[in-house]
Amino acid sequence: MYSAGAVAAGESETITILVDKRDLASYDAYGAGTYILDAGEYYLTVATDAHNAVNNTLFIKLSGEKRN
């Protein structure tokens, strides 16, 4: 659990989040009839809302850069 507190405006902090690959799986009701995990790269992003999260992911995919 992360609990270091607030980050001041204009500053950044790097944290590590561990995600079990089972948490990325989705249920395939029309094919396998079980949970599956598609091959490929997965991007996790944190943003103020879903639109900014999508924009962060698109930025990474299109530019090949990592955004902090």
N, C-alpha and C positions, 0 to 999 in steps of 0.2 A: 504494500500500500504506500502511495506517495503522500507525504504530508509535510513537505519542507516549508510550505507557506506561500505567500504571494510573491510574484516577480514584479519588480518596479517597472513602471512605464519606460520604454526604450531599452530595457535590458532583456536578456534571454537566458535561458537555462536549458541544458540538455539533460534529458532523463531517458532511461531505458525501460521499455514496456515489453514484457514477455507475453506472447500470445500462443496458446496451444493451438496447433493446426486443426484440431478437432473443432475449435470454436469458429473456424472459417468455413466449415463444411455446410452444405445446404441439402435439404431433403429432395431427392429426385423421385417424385411420385409417379412420373410418366415413363420412367426407364428402369433404373436399377432397383427402385423400391426400397432404397436405403439412403443413408447420408453419403454424399460424394464430395470430393475436393478436386476441383478442376486444376489441371496443370497450368503453370504460368506464374507470373509475378503478381504479388498483392501489395497494394499501397494502403497504408493507414495514415490518416491525416486528422488533425484536430483543427477546428475552425469555429467561428462564431455561429455559423448556421450551415445547412446542407449545401447551399449554393457556393459558399466559399470553400467548403470541403471538396466539392467537385472541381472548382477552379484550381485548387492546390494540386489535385491529382492530375488534371490535364496539363498543368505547368510542368510537372515532373516528367510525365510521359512524352510531351512534345519537345522539351528542351534537353532531357537527359540529365538535368541538374537536380540536386537535392535541395529542397527548401527547408530552412530551419524555422 
